[in-house]
């Protein structure tokens, strides 16, 4: 797995609490704790049924903007829960980028399950992907990284590939 890039901003529980207090004071009294700190976002559990999604890097902030705009439209009518924002935080003096409050979706990541256990839900996942697959709306933004010809990603992939076959799983920066 590639090394996670450094955060542009240290996203902490204190920062999350401050943003909630400023922008959504009705939610600020709920318990807040870090649930995951990923490549692009920090996810905090908010109360028992919400999550706070804060970008760690400027590149991810633009993806949050797209999620806030497009997920409600793209997930409408799907039979599975999605992290569609229920509140959209805005840039402020405290935090320069958009952020979201989403439903908390209880579950286990696929990577945490044995391969044999994944078969139980593979068909359901395939049905979801089939229903979700649709042409992009005419005014949807283009992603400069995803959905492009592979030759445009060649240099970045080669730079991050494992240094040797014995080093599979250890990627270069």
Beta strands, then each sheet from edge to edge (+ up, - down):
strand 1: 32-37
strand 2: 41-46
strand 3: 50-55
strand 4: 85-89
strand 5: 99-103
sheet 1: 1+ 2- 3+ 5- 4+
end
